[in-house]
Amino acid sequence: MPELITSPSGLRILIEPLPHTYSVSIGCFVAAGARHEPPVHSGAAHFIEHMLFKGTRRYPNARMISQAVEGVGGMLNASTAYESTVYYAKVATLHMHRALDVLGEMLLRPLFDLQELEKERRVIIEELRGLQDAPGDWVHELLQQTMWTGSALGRDIAGSVETVSMLTRADLTTFWQRHYNRANMVISVAGNLQRDKVVDAINAAFDSLPPGSHIPPQPRPIPLSGPRLTLLSRDCEQGNFCLGLPGLAYNDPDRRALQVLDSILGGGMSSRLFQILREEHALAYHVGSYHNDLSDSGTWVMYGSVEPDALRDAVVLVLDTLRDLVRGGVTQPELEMIKEQVKGGLLLSLEDTWSVASRNGAHLLRYGHVMPVEQVIAEVEQVTLNDVQRVAQRLLRSDGLHLAVIGPYADDDALDLEAMITEGI
């Protein structure tokens, strides 16, 4: 288990020594993301993530920032989500102080240079446009829009061309000053380290971080009632689909049962969707499912990309698979196999210093504590057939069905697809 230390200034620090490794990974977790933005400022959190790489007081340009870490063989990156933004570095142990210095500069003393801001605005707009050239990725965003219209979950995390074009330097710095503070941040470190040296280095690098206060995300979104279909006609080589349903929050007591159920449905090559759509019917190369859980809601998604004429058959097979789960089609041997798969996957995921630091930081930000791996394994082990069937019946509801499709289709195809999902589960 990592050690939680609260610095004299109030900053929460997680330290987990992994003496068998040669690296140290550092993550700065900020409880601010797309769900903290007003609609007119959609994309601000993601824009800020980009700008923090563009120059600081002591590293005045992007090249100096990247070379400071990559120049010693390290890795420096970041990502923005709906409820958080994460900045992280992984370096050889002897370069830990350098990585902390760079991260501290980025988060506390970014320049937000106007010339760089305008350049990065163009980059982000191209990032948004580039998504439309990848229909297999774009269809996931289209599903979010279909399910969560009217809330932050229905908008791209990166914003839109319109909102990104309108964001000003003042908009970005105001958001940064409001959310980047001690109360809203967790620093998580894992690897071959000495505890006291790490704590001293973090306190030095983040000493001027303002106290601030935690700001919760926007109120709980309400998904639109289904069944609903959104179809975008595009001249592409495949029919890309996402079938989605409202899921569970990450504190929901049924979360482990859903984790097991999702693995049964689409969590790998032995999952039902893979076996049915790929192995039995040879309809798809990419097929699967995932669950995205948030503080008060979630989205459960089944997806695939198929030859255009096979779309109808693929969606029918997915719906048939869901109906079988609702009717209690999971067997005890299948349940036991999947539980071992989930437990094994969790353990294997923690063999890298960044995986450990990432898990620890995300847990503290989400739950207020780091959940022991043994506890998670025990919770998975306790999942029963009744639990799985209860969650299937709870979530697999016809009024929650949402289907997003991108491909070379016409209005008649939309009517056919609407009729299919209207039949329900």
Number of C-alpha atoms within 10 A of each C-alpha: 12 17 15 17 14 13 15 9 15 14 22 20 23 23 25 22 18 18 13 8 16 14 22 28 29 28 27 25 23 26 26 28 26 28 25 23 20 13 16 13 21 27 27 28 30 24 21 23 21 19 22 22 28 24 22 24 12 15 21 15 17 16 12 18 24 18 14 19 22 16 11 14 12 20 16 21 14 17 14 22 17 22 21 22 21 23 21 23 23 25 25 18 17 13 17 25 17 16 28 25 17 22 25 22 22 23 22 21 17 23 22 19 16 11 8 15 21 13 11 16 19 14 13 21 18 12 13 18 13 12 14 13 12 11 24 22 13 20 29 22 19 23 26 23 21 24 29 19 16 15 19 26 23 18 23 19 23 23 25 18 18 12 16 22 14 14 18 15 14 10 13 21 16 11 17 19 12 16 23 22 24 23 20 22 26 24 28 28 34 28 27 21 22 14 13 10 12 18 18 12 16 22 19 14 21 21 16 14 20 18 14 14 14 17 13 13 19 14 11 13 17 14 23 18 14 19 22 21 21 20 24 18 15 17 11 15 13 21 27 27 31 27 24 27 26 26 24 23 17 18 14 14 10 17 19 23 25 24 20 25 25 24 23 25 24 21 22 17 13 17 20 21 28 25 17 19 23 19 15 10 13 13 21 22 14 14 25 23 22 17 20 14 18 17 16 15 19 19 21 20 24 23 25 28 25 24 15 16 13 15 23 15 14 26 22 14 16 20 21 14 17 21 18 14 21 21 11 15 14 18 9 11 9 13 20 15 12 22 24 15 17 19 18 12 11 14 12 10 13 15 12 17 24 24 14 20 27 23 16 29 28 22 15 21 20 17 12 10 13 19 14 13 14 11 10 14 18 12 13 20 18 13 20 15 18 12 17 25 19 16 20 22 16 12 18 22 18 17 18 20 24 26 27 25 30 25 24 18 18 12 11 9 14 17 11 12 21 18 13 16 22 16 10 18 19
